[in-house]
Amino acid sequence: MSGARELHGHSHGSLTTRAAIASVCTALFLLLLKAYAAFQTGSVAMLGSLADTSLDLLASLVTLYGVRLAATPADVDHRFGHGKAEALAALFQVVLIAVSALAIGWRAVGRLLHGEATAHAEYGIAVSLIAIGVTFGLLFYQRLVIRRTGSVAIGADHVHYQTDLLLNMSVIAALVLDQYLGLTGADPLFGVAIALWLAWGAWRASIRAIDQLMDKEWPEEKRERFLAVAARHPQLRGIHDLRTRTSGSHDFVQFHVWVDPQMTVAKAHKVMEEMEHRLEAEFPGAEILIHLDPEGQVDRPGDSLRETDLTPRAGPVR
């Protein structure tokens, strides 16, 4: 079944890589547009949007590196693969979002205190409308990839571009209120609101990445579904000590099963293979480790260590 897992991982890696490349291209295009608009308008909301897009480009480049590294197969030094590179890339994005929020908030407060005016609203509005259209397209594609891969790095990038969408809408509102309706404080106030929204987005994006790095268990609904599939085999007498975690787009599961104490090793091996096939059909790409126990056996603390100590040492571990 390792071949199936490798094929599944390759498919996910290809999808996340394409999504990251799309993100880089989008950020580069929007950066050039917004730099021109910020120069023409002097709007702090547009400046905030430009700053966010600049960080989007850097974050997208890091995400591209992260998802490509995460898709690298397991090797001698990383037996569980490189999936956590996605979580690290996501955390890097969180830091950039937080820095962006601080910078925009600082600039907005300065604008409120000094009362600087914006100009050429039409440039800012036109650029923001283009940015909204391009960002909508990217978000739609990212959502498809996230649905298929569960990538935490693309998920953080998705949050970032959702924020960018809000930024562009805020820029339009701020410029209209400031120049066409005469509400001169609207632009910096929108800048403050954008900074607060960015900070909230950074918090949201950090939670999933930290959960992966800390090997948090699967959601209860997913665990229950896994147990329900595993329990269908008629030869099993019980399941216990289920442990689950996710690394990038890869799931890892280990658990103990009770079987008839009189069952032969060959028969028990066949039962475990049948169970693995059923589980991998329902949870593609999951790496499953099953420990056999005779019915009624309860492991005591330290048993696992003693079992490891008794493992034959001849030759390299495979």
ZAVO-536866 format. One record per residue: y, z, x of N, C-alpha, C in turn; residue in one letter. Coordinates in steps of 0.05 Angstrom, whole numbers, padded with zeros to 5 digits, always signed. Atoms other than C-alpha are relative to their C-alpha. Example, Ala and Ser with C-alpha at 12.3 -4.5 7.8 and 13.67 -1.06 7.14 Angstrom:
residues 2
-00024+00000+00018-00090+00156+00246+00024+00000+00018A
-00024-00001-00016-00021+00143+00273+00022+00014-00015S
***
This chain:
residues 318
-00024+00000+00016+00000+00000+00000+00025+00000+00017M
-00024+00000-00017+00046+00004+00061+00014-00027-00001S
-00012+00026+00002+00056-00071+00056+00018-00003-00024G
-00017+00001+00024+00082-00064-00015+00025+00016+00004A
-00025-00016-00005+00130-00009+00007+00019-00015+00018R
-00017+00015-00018+00155-00053+00064+00014-00023-00015E
-00012+00022+00016+00166-00112+00016+00022+00011-00018L
-00020-00012+00018+00202-00066-00033+00025+00008+00016H
-00023-00008-00016+00246-00038+00023+00016-00024+00010G
-00014+00024-00008+00262-00108+00048+00017-00011-00022H
-00014+00010+00024+00283-00130-00022+00026+00017-00004S
-00023-00018+00003+00329-00069-00029+00020-00004+00022H
-00019+00004-00023+00358-00079+00040+00016-00026-00002G
-00013+00025+00004+00374-00151+00025+00022+00001-00021S
-00019-00003+00022+00409-00133-00040+00024+00016+00008L
-00022-00017-00009+00450-00077-00010+00017-00013+00021T
-00015+00014-00021+00470-00119+00050+00019-00021-00013T
-00017+00020+00013+00495-00175+00005+00023+00013-00015R
-00021-00014+00014+00534-00125-00037+00021+00010+00019A
-00019-00010-00019+00566-00095+00025+00017-00023+00012A
-00015+00024-00010+00586-00165+00051+00020-00008-00021I
-00018+00007+00022+00617-00180-00017+00024+00020+00000A
-00021-00020-00001+00656-00115-00011+00019-00005+00023S
-00017+00006-00023+00682-00132+00058+00018-00024-00005V
-00016+00024+00006+00705-00201+00036+00022+00006-00021C
-00019-00007+00021+00739-00173-00026+00023+00017+00012T
-00021-00017-00012+00776-00119+00014+00019-00016+00018A
-00017+00016-00018+00801-00169+00066+00019-00017-00016L
-00017+00017+00017+00828-00216+00012+00022+00017-00013F
-00020-00017+00014+00863-00159-00026+00019+00012+00020L
-00018-00011-00020+00891-00130+00038+00023-00019+00006L
-00021+00020-00006+00930-00194+00054+00019-00002-00024L
-00017+00003+00024+00955-00200-00018+00019+00024-00003L
-00015-00024+00005+00978-00128-00023+00020+00006+00022K
-00019-00003-00021+01011-00127+00045+00026-00016-00006A
-00023+00016+00007+01056-00183+00022+00016+00012-00024Y
-00013-00011+00023+01070-00150-00045+00015+00026+00007A
-00012-00025-00007+01085-00082-00014+00026-00005+00016A
-00024+00008-00015+01135-00115+00034+00022-00010-00018F
-00020+00011+00019+01170-00151-00023+00011+00020-00019Q
-00009-00018+00022+01174-00094-00073+00010+00027+00010T
-00007-00027-00009+01180-00030-00032-00011+00021-00018G
+00011-00019+00019+01139+00004-00086-00020+00019+00013S
+00019-00020-00011+01104+00069-00067-00027-00002-00013V
+00026+00004+00013+01050+00055-00118-00014-00024+00013A
+00013+00023-00014+01038-00014-00086-00007+00008+00028M
+00006-00009-00026+01041+00019-00018-00026+00017+00000L
+00025-00015+00002+00988+00068-00041-00024-00017-00005G
+00022+00019+00005+00946+00011-00067-00007-00015+00026S
+00005+00013-00026+00954-00024+00001-00015+00018+00019L
+00013-00019-00017+00934+00039+00038-00029+00003-00008A
+00027-00003+00010+00873+00047-00006-00017-00025+00007D
+00014+00024-00006+00853-00026+00005-00006-00002+00030T
+00005-00001-00029+00861-00018+00081-00024+00017+00006S
+00023-00017-00004+00813+00040+00078-00025-00011-00012L
+00023+00014+00013+00769+00000+00031-00014-00018+00021D
+00011+00019-00019+00761-00052+00086-00016+00015+00022L
+00014-00016-00021+00743+00000+00139-00026+00012-00012L
+00023-00012+00012+00697+00036+00091-00022-00020-00006A
+00020+00021+00007+00663-00029+00070-00015-00009+00026S
+00013+00007-00025+00650-00046+00143-00021+00021+00008L
+00019-00022-00006+00618+00022+00154-00023-00001-00019V
+00022+00002+00020+00578+00013+00090-00019-00023+00007T
+00017+00023-00008+00553-00055+00114-00018+00009+00023L
+00016-00009-00022+00530-00023+00179-00021+00020-00010Y
+00018-00021+00010+00500+00036+00141-00024-00011-00015G
+00022+00011+00017+00459-00005+00091-00019-00017+00017V
+00017+00015-00018+00434-00051+00146-00018+00018+00017R
+00016-00020-00015+00412+00009+00187-00021+00013-00018L
+00018-00013+00019+00381+00042+00126-00024-00018-00007A
+00022+00019+00007+00339-00021+00113-00019-00004+00024A
+00018+00003-00024+00310-00018+00184-00026+00015-00005T
+00026-00014+00005+00235-00001+00180-00002+00025+00017P
+00005-00024-00015+00210+00066+00204-00010-00007+00028A
+00009+00004-00027+00197+00071+00279-00010+00026+00012D
+00012-00023-00013+00168+00120+00329+00019+00024-00001V
-00019-00022+00000+00232+00162+00330+00009+00008-00028D
-00009-00005+00028+00246+00158+00255-00024-00007-00019H
+00025+00005+00014+00178+00164+00220+00005-00003-00031R
-00006+00002+00029+00211+00171+00151+00021-00022-00006F
-00019+00021+00004+00256+00111+00161+00028+00008+00006G
-00028-00004-00007+00331+00106+00167+00018+00002-00025H
-00014+00000+00026+00350+00115+00093+00025+00017-00001G
-00023-00019+00001+00398+00173+00106+00025-00012+00012K
-00024+00013-00010+00445+00125+00142+00018-00007-00023A
-00016+00006+00023+00468+00106+00072+00017+00025-00008E
-00014-00025+00008+00487+00179+00056+00023+00005+00020A
-00021-00005-00021+00525+00184+00123+00023-00020-00004L
-00021+00020+00005+00563+00119+00107+00016+00008-00025A
-00014-00009+00024+00580+00147+00038+00019+00023+00007A
-00017-00022-00008+00607+00211+00069+00024-00009+00016L
-00022+00011-00015+00650+00170+00116+00021-00011-00020F
-00018+00011+00021+00679+00135+00055+00015+00023-00013Q
-00012-00023+00012+00693+00203+00024+00024+00010+00016V
-00021-00009-00018+00734+00224+00085+00024-00019-00002V
-00021+00020+00002+00774+00159+00081+00015+00002-00026L
-00013-00003+00026+00788+00168+00007+00018+00024+00000I
-00016-00024-00001+00812+00239+00019+00025-00003+00017A
-00023+00006-00017+00858+00217+00076+00020-00017-00015V
-00018+00018+00015+00886+00162+00032+00015+00015-00022S
-00013-00016+00021+00900+00212-00024+00023+00017+00012A
-00021-00016-00012+00939+00257+00023+00024-00017+00008L
-00022+00017-00009+00980+00200+00052+00017-00010-00024A
-00014+00011+00023+00998+00171-00016+00016+00023-00014I
-00014-00023+00012+01016+00240-00044+00025+00007+00016G
-00023-00006-00017+01061+00253+00016+00023-00020-00004W
-00020+00021+00004+01096+00187+00008+00013+00001-00027R
-00011-00002+00027+01105+00196-00067+00020+00023-00003A
-00018-00023+00001+01136+00265-00059+00026-00007+00014V
-00024+00008-00015+01184+00236-00007+00017-00019-00017G
-00015+00018+00018+01204+00181-00056+00014+00015-00022R
-00012-00016+00021+01217+00232-00110+00025+00015+00010L
-00022-00015-00012+01262+00272-00064+00024-00017+00008L
-00021+00016-00010+01302+00214-00037+00009-00022-00019H
-00009+00019+00021+01304+00169-00098+00002-00029+00008G
-00002+00028-00008+01290+00102-00064-00010-00017-00023E
+00006+00018+00022+01286+00043-00111-00020-00022+00008A
+00018+00023-00005+01234-00013-00118+00015-00026-00006T
-00012+00027+00005+01249-00088-00121-00021-00020-00004A
+00018+00023+00004+01218-00155-00140-00026+00008-00013H
+00024-00009+00014+01170-00126-00190-00020-00022-00006A
+00018+00022+00007+01143-00195-00206-00021-00005+00021E
+00020+00004-00021+01109-00199-00138-00023+00020-00002Y
+00020-00021+00002+01074-00133-00146-00018-00003-00024G
+00015+00003+00024+01053-00147-00217-00020-00024+00003I
+00017+00023-00003+01025-00216-00200-00024+00006+00019A
+00021-00006-00019+00986-00191-00140-00020+00020-00012V
+00017-00020+00012+00959-00132-00179-00018-00013-00021S
+00017+00014+00020+00934-00178-00235-00023-00015+00014L
+00021+00014-00016+00897-00220-00183-00021+00019+00010I
+00018-00020-00011+00868-00158-00151-00018+00011-00022A
+00017-00011+00022+00844-00132-00219-00023-00019-00006I
+00021+00020+00005+00806-00197-00232-00021+00000+00021G
+00019+00000-00022+00774-00198-00163-00017+00025+00000V
+00014-00026-00001+00756-00124-00166-00020+00002-00023T
+00019-00001+00022+00724-00131-00235-00025-00015+00007F
+00024+00016-00008+00678-00185-00207-00017+00015+00020G
+00016-00015-00019+00658-00142-00148-00014+00024-00013L
+00012-00023+00013+00646-00080-00191-00024-00008-00017L
+00023+00009+00017+00601-00120-00238-00024-00006+00018F
+00022+00006-00018+00559-00145-00179-00011+00026+00012Y
+00010-00026-00012+00556-00075-00147-00017+00015-00020Q
+00016-00015+00021+00532-00045-00213-00028-00011-00002R
+00027+00012+00001+00474-00095-00215-00017+00009+00024L
+00014-00008-00024+00455-00077-00143-00008+00029-00002V
+00006-00029+00002+00460-00002-00156-00023+00005-00020I
+00020-00004+00020+00417-00008-00218-00028-00007+00011R
+00026+00008-00012+00362-00043-00177-00008+00016+00024R
+00007-00013-00025+00366-00003-00113+00006+00030+00000T
-00008-00029-00001+00398+00065-00128+00015+00007+00026G
-00013-00005-00026+00437+00057-00062+00024+00019-00003S
-00021-00020+00001+00481+00118-00050+00025-00011+00014V
-00023+00011-00014+00525+00079-00001+00015-00020-00017A
-00013+00019+00018+00539+00022-00050+00012+00015-00023I
-00010-00016+00022+00548+00075-00103+00027+00012+00007G
-00026-00011-00009+00604+00108-00062+00021-00022+00002A
-00019+00023-00001+00635+00039-00050+00009-00008-00028D
-00006+00007+00028+00631+00027-00125+00022+00019-00010H
-00021-00020+00008+00671+00092-00137+00026-00007+00012V
-00025+00007-00014+00721+00069-00086+00014-00023-00014H
-00013+00024+00013+00733+00002-00120+00007+00005-00029Y
-00009-00009+00026+00736+00035-00188+00028+00012+00002Q
-00026-00012-00005+00793+00075-00160+00021-00022+00006T
-00018+00022-00006+00824+00010-00133+00009-00014-00026D
-00007+00012+00026+00821-00019-00203+00021+00016-00014L
-00020-00017+00013+00859+00041-00230+00027-00002+00015L
-00025+00003-00016+00909+00035-00173+00016-00025-00008L
-00014+00025+00007+00925-00037-00191+00012+00002-00028N
-00012-00004+00027+00935-00019-00264+00024+00018+00001M
-00023-00019-00002+00980+00039-00244+00024-00013+00013S
-00022+00014-00013+01021-00006-00199+00016-00017-00020V
-00013+00016+00020+01035-00053-00257+00017+00018-00019I
-00014-00018+00018+01054+00005-00303+00025+00012+00014A
-00022-00012-00014+01098+00037-00250+00023-00019+00004A
-00021+00020-00004+01136-00027-00234+00014-00008-00026L
-00012+00006+00026+01147-00043-00308+00019+00022-00008V
-00017-00023+00008+01173+00027-00323+00024+00003+00018L
-00021-00005-00019+01215+00030-00260+00022-00021-00002D
-00020+00021-00001+01249-00038-00261+00009-00011-00027Q
-00007+00012+00025+01246-00063-00332+00009+00020-00022Y
-00008-00020+00020+01253+00002-00371+00019+00021+00011L
-00020-00018-00012+01298+00039-00322-00009+00028+00006G
+00010-00027-00006+01253+00099-00311-00005+00002+00030L
+00001+00002-00030+01267+00106-00236-00020+00020+00013T
+00020-00019-00012+01220+00165-00225-00029-00007-00006G
+00027+00007+00008+01160+00129-00254-00018-00007+00024A
+00016+00010-00023+01137+00096-00189-00011+00023+00017D
+00011-00022-00016+01131+00160-00147-00018+00019-00016P
+00018-00017+00016+01101+00199-00205-00028-00013-00003L
+00026+00014+00000+01047+00146-00211-00014+00003+00027F
+00011-00005-00026+01038+00154-00136-00014+00027+00002G
+00012-00027+00000+01024+00228-00145-00026+00000-00016V
+00024+00002+00017+00975+00213-00202-00023-00014+00014A
+00021+00015-00015+00939+00162-00158-00012+00017+00021I
+00011-00017-00022+00933+00212-00101-00019+00021-00012A
+00018-00020+00012+00902+00264-00148-00026-00013-00009L
+00024+00014+00008+00854+00212-00176-00018-00007+00024W
+00016+00006-00024+00833+00191-00106-00015+00025+00010L
+00013-00025-00009+00819+00264-00088-00024+00007-00018A
+00023-00005+00018+00775+00271-00150-00023-00020+00005W
+00021+00020-00006+00739+00206-00133-00015+00008+00026G
+00013-00008-00024+00725+00233-00063-00020+00022-00005A
+00018-00022+00007+00694+00296-00092-00025-00011-00014W
+00023+00011+00015+00650+00256-00140-00019-00016+00019R
+00016+00016-00018+00627+00208-00085-00016+00017+00020A
+00013-00017-00020+00609+00265-00039-00026+00013-00010S
+00021-00016+00011+00561+00300-00086-00028-00013+00005I
+00026+00014-00003+00505+00247-00085-00009-00002+00029R
+00007+00003-00029+00509+00236-00010-00010+00027+00011A
+00009-00027-00010+00504+00311+00004-00027+00007-00011I
+00026-00006+00012+00446+00317-00045-00023-00014+00016D
+00021+00014-00015+00407+00264-00005-00003+00013+00028Q
+00002-00012-00026+00424+00296+00062-00014+00027-00001L
+00013-00026+00004+00400+00363+00035-00027-00002-00013M
+00027+00005+00012+00336+00332+00007-00003+00014-00027D
+00002-00011+00027+00351+00353-00064-00022-00013-00016K
+00022+00010+00016+00294+00346-00113+00010-00022-00020E
-00006+00020+00020+00292+00287-00162+00011+00014-00025W
-00008-00010+00026+00325+00296-00230-00025+00009-00016P
+00024-00011+00015+00279+00336-00277-00014-00021-00016E
+00013+00021+00016+00267+00276-00322-00018-00018+00016E
+00016+00017-00018+00242+00234-00264-00025+00015+00010K
+00023-00016-00009+00197+00291-00239-00021+00002-00022R
+00019-00003+00022+00167+00300-00308-00015-00026-00005E
+00013+00026+00004+00153+00225-00314-00021-00004+00021R
+00019+00003-00022+00119+00226-00246-00025+00017-00006F
+00022-00018+00006+00076+00285-00266-00018-00011-00023L
+00015+00011+00023+00057+00252-00332-00018-00023+00009A
+00017+00022-00009+00032+00189-00296-00022+00010+00018V
+00020-00010-00018-00005+00229-00243-00022+00014-00016A
+00019-00016+00015-00039+00273-00295-00019-00016-00017A
+00017+00016+00017-00071+00214-00331-00028-00004+00011R
+00026+00005-00011-00129+00209-00283-00020+00021-00010H
+00019-00019+00013-00190+00241-00316-00014+00019+00020P
+00014-00016-00020-00218+00269-00250+00017+00024+00010Q
-00018-00022-00010-00158+00315-00237-00003+00024-00018L
+00001-00025+00014-00162+00388-00256+00027+00014-00001R
-00026-00013-00001-00089+00404-00242+00017-00011+00023G
-00019+00009-00021-00027+00387-00201+00019+00023+00005I
-00019-00022-00006+00017+00437-00164+00014-00007+00026H
-00016+00003-00025+00068+00443-00107+00012-00028+00003D
-00013+00027-00002+00104+00378-00124+00026+00003+00014L
-00026+00001-00015+00160+00363-00075+00009-00029+00001R
-00011+00027+00001+00206+00303-00081+00027-00001+00015T
-00027+00005-00012+00266+00274-00044+00005-00030+00001R
-00008+00028-00002+00304+00209-00036+00016-00003+00026T
-00014+00006-00024+00329+00178+00028+00009-00029-00002S
-00009+00028+00005+00373+00116+00017-00012-00010-00026G
+00014+00011+00024+00333+00073-00031-00030+00007+00000S
+00028-00006-00002+00267+00104-00011-00006+00028-00012H
+00009-00026+00012+00231+00159-00051-00024+00010+00016D
+00022-00013-00013+00184+00209-00019-00011+00022-00019F
+00012-00019+00018+00134+00251-00058-00025+00012+00014V
+00025-00012-00009+00081+00301-00037-00008+00022-00020Q
+00009-00020+00019+00038+00346-00081-00030+00006+00005F
+00028-00008-00002-00029+00382-00085-00013-00005-00027H
+00016+00004+00024-00084+00366-00135-00025+00016+00001V
+00026-00013+00001-00144+00406-00158-00021-00020-00010W
+00022+00017+00008-00210+00369-00163-00025+00018-00001V
+00026-00013+00001-00282+00389-00176-00009+00008+00028D
+00009-00008-00027-00305+00430-00115-00025-00014+00010P
+00024+00013-00008-00371+00393-00116+00004-00030+00006Q
-00005+00028-00005-00338+00325-00109-00003-00007+00030M
+00003+00008-00028-00356+00287-00045+00026-00010+00011T
-00024+00009-00013-00304+00267+00005+00006-00029-00008V
-00004+00028+00007-00316+00193-00011+00010-00003-00028A
-00008+00001+00028-00309+00204-00085+00029+00009-00003K
-00027-00011+00001-00245+00246-00076+00020-00021+00012A
-00017+00020-00012-00216+00192-00031+00005-00023-00020H
-00003+00022+00019-00229+00139-00084+00018+00009-00023K
-00017-00011+00021-00196+00183-00137+00029-00001+00008V
-00028-00001-00010-00134+00192-00094+00012-00028+00003M
-00010+00027-00001-00129+00117-00082+00007-00011-00027E
-00006+00009+00027-00133+00103-00156+00026+00012-00010E
-00025-00013+00008-00078+00154-00168+00024-00012+00013M
-00022+00012-00015-00034+00124-00114+00008-00027-00012E
-00005+00026+00012-00041+00055-00145+00016+00003-00026H
-00014-00004+00025-00020+00081-00213+00029+00009+00004R
-00027-00010-00004+00039+00119-00186+00019-00020+00013L
-00017+00020-00013+00064+00063-00142+00007-00023-00018E
-00006+00020+00020+00061+00016-00201+00024+00009-00017A
-00021-00012+00016+00108+00063-00239+00025+00007+00017E
-00022-00007-00018+00150+00083-00178-00002-00018+00025F
+00003+00019-00022+00154+00021-00133+00014+00010+00026P
-00012-00007-00025+00166+00035-00060-00002+00029+00008G
+00002-00029-00006+00153+00110-00064-00022+00005+00020A
+00021-00008-00020+00116+00140-00005-00012+00026-00010E
+00014-00022+00014+00064+00187-00034-00020+00013+00019I
+00019-00015-00016+00026+00242+00003-00014+00020-00019L
+00015-00018+00018-00030+00278-00035-00018+00018+00016I
+00017-00020-00014-00065+00341-00012-00021+00009-00020H
+00022-00007+00017-00134+00356-00042-00006+00030+00002L
+00009-00028+00001-00153+00427-00063-00024+00002-00019D
+00021-00006+00020-00218+00451-00096+00012+00015-00023P
-00012-00012+00023-00203+00474-00166+00002+00031+00003E
-00005-00029-00002-00172+00544-00167+00011+00009+00027G
-00010-00006-00027-00152+00542-00093+00031+00004-00002Q
-00029-00005-00002-00083+00574-00082+00006+00004+00030V
-00007-00001-00028-00052+00562-00014+00017+00025+00005D
-00016-00024-00008-00024+00624+00021+00021-00009+00020R
-00020+00007-00020+00039+00623+00064-00013-00001+00028P
+00012+00003-00027+00020+00598+00133-00024-00017+00001G
+00024+00017+00001-00041+00558+00110+00006-00027+00012D
-00007+00027-00010-00006+00492+00124+00002-00001+00030S
-00003-00001-00029+00011+00513+00194-00027+00002+00014L
+00027-00003-00012-00061+00534+00209-00015-00026-00002R
+00014+00026+00003-00087+00468+00181+00010-00020+00021E
-00012+00018-00019-00039+00430+00226-00011+00006+00028T
+00010-00008-00026-00062+00470+00286-00029-00010+00005D
+00028+00008-00003-00134+00448+00272-00004-00030+00000L
+00002+00029+00000-00118+00374+00269-00008-00010+00028T
+00009+00011-00027-00154+00335+00325+00024-00012+00014P
-00023+00010-00016-00106+00317+00381-00006-00024+00016R
+00008+00023-00016-00144+00258+00411+00016-00024-00009A
-00015+00024+00006-00099+00197+00414+00026+00005-00014G
-00026-00003+00013-00030+00185+00385-00002+00004-00030P
+00000-00003+00028-00012+00206+00315+00010-00025-00014V
-00006+00025+00014-00010+00147+00267+00014+00006-00026R
***
